[in-house]
């Protein structure tokens, strides 16, 4: 889920409430807040806590809420995890620590120190394009043996790696393997993955739920048609801008055009300028995403 903002350190509260209801109405199985699409590393610790409180209060147990605790500060990770547990979060999510790249033995040691301190189950988040470090296959094999770790979300886009994750997860039937890039979800589910964490579900949740269900049911004709729609949305919405920030700008821009929430970006980034916003609107109308 994106984080609706209306200022430098201010949530768009009304927009957040509309967004939550919009996503839940699409039939999603859960909400993941404070991830990449949520711009978590750019948010103050105060705002992260406020977001957790407001989301959990509104969701009120209707679906599980997972909260990201990725940070360069071990103490802040623990503090946020305890706050999340007190608000009703179901599980925590962490990518590898960023800035100083960890060796795999150091990463395992980090998790060994973290797990006893966490009040909730932990899901790993493989996001090497942002953190510079992957959870190596042997590290994942170690993680599967840890009762406090319940799965992994892989956003690497490396399907050979994902095949190995599915194979590794067979050692533990309750271990979940999710994919990040929504363009890969259909094939991932066919291969034995458990689903996707889809940014596009912020603005078109039912499409991604339907795609997952079609793939899980092996309804290939319907899956292929829905997958074509997902690919078209990715090409249209996420490639309006020229930089890596274009993906989140596209999501927030779509939600703004739909009247759901503000498209204010966490600094140092800026929402689409008028020309880009007009291009996004043109593309969205061409795909039938806007009335």
N, C-alpha and C positions, 0 to 999 in steps of 0.2 A: 504494500500500500504506500502511495505517496504521502508526504506530510503537507497538508494544506497550510500555507502561511499567508499572512497579510502584512508582514513587516519583518524587520531584521531579527527580532527575537519574540515573535508574536504568532500564535496559531490563528488560523482562520477557523474560529470555533464553529460558526454556523455551517461553513463549508465542510468541516470535518464531520459534523453530524449528518449532513446530506450524503457525503461520500460513503460513510459506513453503511447507511441504509441502502444506498444504491448498489454497493457491492454485495451485501447480504441478500438483497432481493434477487440477485443473479444466481443464487444457489451454491455459492462457494463453500468449501469444506473448512476454511479457517482464514485468519488474517495474519499476515507477517508484517509487523511494523518495525521501523528503525533498521531497515536494510538499505541496499543501494538506492532503490527507487525512492526510499524515504529520506535520502540525503543525510543519513544519521551522523556521519563524521563531521558534518558542517553545522550541526545543531548544538546549542548549549546544553549542558547537563540539566539545567533547570527545565528547559523546554522538553527534553526527552522524558523527564519524569512527568511533566504535565500531560504530554501526549499519552503515555501509558495509562495514567489515571482516567483521562477522558474516554479513551477507547474502551478500556475494560468496563467502565461504568455503563457506557451505552450498549456495548455488545451483550453484557449481562448474561454471559454463559451460553449464548445461542450457538456460538462456534468457538473452537479453541483460538486463543490469541498467542502468537509467538512473537517474542521481542528480541531484537538484536542487541547484543552487548559488546560487539567488536570495539576494541579500543587499544591504544598504545599504553594505557595505564591499567595495571592489574587491579589497583585499589578501586578505580572508578568502575571497572567491570563488576567487581563484587558488590559495590554499593548499588549499582543500577539493578543487578540481579535480585537483590534483597527487596528493593523497592517494587520491582515487577511482581515478585512472589506475593507481596502484601496487597497488591491490587487485583490479583486473580489471573495473572498470565499463566498459561499452561506449560510453556517450555521456552527455553532461551536458545539463541542462535549466535554463533561466533565464527567469523572468518579468522584467518591467520593474522597475528599482529602486523601492522604495516609500519612503514618508515625503515626501521632496522630489520633487514631480512633475517629470518630465523633459519638455521639449519634444522633438518628433521629431528635429530636428537633433542635440540633445544625446544622445538615445537611440542614434542611429546612431554618433555619436562614441564613446559608451560601448562599443558592440559592436566598433567598429574597434580600440579599445584592448585589448578583452578577447580577441578571436580569436587574435592572435599568441601570447598567453600560455597558451592552453588546450592541454593535451596530448591532448584527445579531441574528437570532433565535438560540435557544439552543436545542441540543439533549442530553439526559442523556445516560450514558454508565455504565451499571452494570457489574463490573469486580471484584467481591469480592476476587478471588484468588490472585489478585495483590494488592488490596487496603485495604483489611481486613474488609471492610464495604459494605453492600448491600444497595440499595435503597429499603427500606421496602415497603410492599404493601400500607400501609396508606400514606407513603411519595409519592408514585407514584400517588395515588388518588389525593393528593394535587397538584402534578405537572400537572396533566391533566387539572386542572382548571386555570393554568397560561398561558395566551396567548403567552408569549415568549418562552415557552417550546413546542417543536413540536413532541417529540417522545422519544423512548428509544431503545438502543441496549443492549440486554442481553447476556452476555457471561458466565453466571453462570453454564450453563448446566443442570439446575434444571427445568425439564419440568412441574412440578406442579406449580412452580413460573411463568413459561411462560404462562400456561393456565390462571392464574389469571391476568397477564398483558393484555392478549387479552380481557378478560372480562372487566377489568378496562377501557381499551381504547375505549370501545363501547360508553362511555359517550361523546366522541368527535370524530366525523367521520374523521377529518383531522389529527388525532394523529397516528404516525407510530410506529410499533413494529417490530424490526429486531432482528435476532439471530446472535450470534457470531460464535459458533462452526459450521463449515460448514457441519459436519456429521449430524446435526439436521435440516438443512434447508428444506429438502423436507417435512418432517412431519410438521414442523412449518408452512409452506405455506398452507398445507392442512388444518391445524387447524385455519387458518384465519390470520396468521402473514403476514407481508408485504415483507419479503425477508430476505436475509442474507448479512453479511459483511464478505466475504470469503477470508482468507489469500491465499488459493490455486489459487485464480483468478490472483495473481501476475504472475504465470507461465502458467496457463491453463484457461484463463478467459472464453473462449467460453463454456467449460464444465459446469461451474457454472451458466452461463446465461441460457444454455439449460435446466439444471436441474430446475432452478426456473420457466422457462416458461412451462415445462412439468407439474410441480406440480400445477401451477396456472391454467392450462388448464384441470386439472384432468385427464391427460393422464397417467394413473397409470402404464401401461406396460413400457412405455418409461421412466417414472420417476424412476421406480425400477431399470432399467438397468443403467441409469446414476448415480443413487445413489450408486450402487455397485462400480462404477468406483471411485466415490468420497471417499467411505470408503477405497478402496484399496490404493488410493493415501495417505490418512491420515496414514494408517498403514505403508506404505513404506517410505514416505518422512519425517514424523514428529517423527519417533521413531528410527532414526539412532543413535543419541546421547543418553547419559544416564541422562541428566539433563533437567530441564524445558526450558533451552535455546535452546534445540534441535529443537523446532518447527520453530523458526525464522532462526536458522542455516540451517534447511532443505530448507526453502523457498529461502534464499539467495544462498545456495549451488546449488539449481536447476537453478536459474537464471544465475549463473556463468557458469554452465555446458552448458546452452543454448546460452552462449555468449552475454547475454543481459546487465548484469552489474556485478560489483565486488561483492564479498561476504564478504568484510570487515565488522566486527561486531563492534558496539559501545562498547567501553571498559566499564566494565572489561572483557567482553567476547571475545572469539577468534573464528574465522571461523573454520570449520571442519579441523582436521588434515588429512594428506594424506590417512590414512587407512579408516577413516570415509568417506572422499570424494569418495574414490573408491567404498565403499559399497553403498553410495547414488547413484552413477552412475550405478552400477550393478542393483540396484532395479528399478531405473528409466527406464533403457533399458528394463528390464523385463516387465514393464507396457506399453511400447511403448511411453514413454514421451520424449525420445531422439531418434534421427535417428540412 
